[in-house]
Amino acid sequence: MLGRIRQLLDNRGYFKIMRDFMRAVGGLSGLAAWVAWERYYLALMARAAAECGALCGSPPTDFAYLLQCIAERHGVLDPESCRVRIKRPRARYPTIFKDYFATLEWLLSRACELATRPPREVLPEEEARAAYHAFLSQEWYCAVRRSMYAGAGVPLWGRVLLIGAGTAEPVDYWHACRRLGAECRYAAMEVDERALEDLRRLAARYGFEVLHGWEEAERAGPFDGAIAQNVLHWATDPLDVLMRARRVARRLLLSQIVIEGAGAGFLVAYVLGARRSVSWREVESLARQAGWRLKRRYAKYPNYVAVFE
Amino acid sequence: MEAALTCPACGSPVRAALPAEALEEARRRGVARAVVACPRGHAIVVTLDASGAVRSAVAAAAALAPSGRGRECEVTPRAPEWVRQRLQAIVERGPATDADELLLERAREAGWVVCA
């Protein structure tokens, strides 16, 4: 109980910035149902991995290790006895998460394989790319991004740089601009060549600039603001990302999934190719090292959300 | 002559000039088809009647796929269950959003969708 109160206090700003999203999920009760179902799937995955001997002791893969850490933190796995506690939630999860839980269902069906073999043996590169695109364009994820950008008022900042934009983020940013009735001036920066091709096509429709890597971003800068949304766990050097962002932008909306409070969804990111897990303290510390000053922190975990100047 | 319609893919209002050849063909044969583009780039196949009025408008991918005259696509068993339903809808009705369009491309590269 105390833990839940603390979690609410630590993340109270999240409900303000995510007003639209919270409405879409039916408020706190909807969010609570989502949390309960996430924990349920986490427990099922832990049981599947434990049954094929990949959990407890020394986990054979990073997936098994992450699964064990997360399951222990959520109290669904007893590390001593390696017993998994499973409780099926009674409340239904909000409809917007239908695709999300279908993804977890798939992850569950591959949990034993993923716990014993490298992820690219289970999900080859081309399929991981397709799965990444499908996951990032799920309805709930689009709602999260749109709500966050509008809730933080980013389109009102002026010209904005989307760092490691991918193909879903620029479209969602455009929707956030429309939500606020703001002029939409933004650039999408990517390093992935194939994502760049897609971005160039989208740019013609949505009217944003496409920048290939930091050198082009530095030439196109300065920007009034930047967004780094779930970028750091993909980056080879997260500090470098934040330092370069500091060079080209006056403000930064930093949103990052972190290991504290992370659920089964965190494992999806890992399977799709994320390089690392970070903690909220690490994220904040990296931002400060990069020269950013914390203006407002909305949430600590499992999604760290803050605005820096 | 200009046609006013709603894009079946994204819902944007579309005002497009109809090609003179299509209008002439419609007048002559009683029916004709033409392709127009919506402001967000979706190709729309419109069917015109003898007077040049638009009788139907379908997204190009949807118009081509089921008829077999264009690319016929199929979702393969390799596609994971969680994406299959969405891919099936895209293949049958055409991409409704930009994300769908990109997903279809990625899915083809991954062997989740094959097109003739």
Interface residues (C-beta under 8 A of the other chain):
Chain A: D99 A102 T103 E105 W106 S109 P124 E126 E127 R129 A130 A131 H133 A134 S137 C142 T167 A168 V171 D198 R201 L202 A204 R205
Chain B: R40 G41 R78 P80 E81 W82 V83 R86 T97 D98 A99 D100 L102 L103 E105 R106 A107 E109 A110 G111 W112
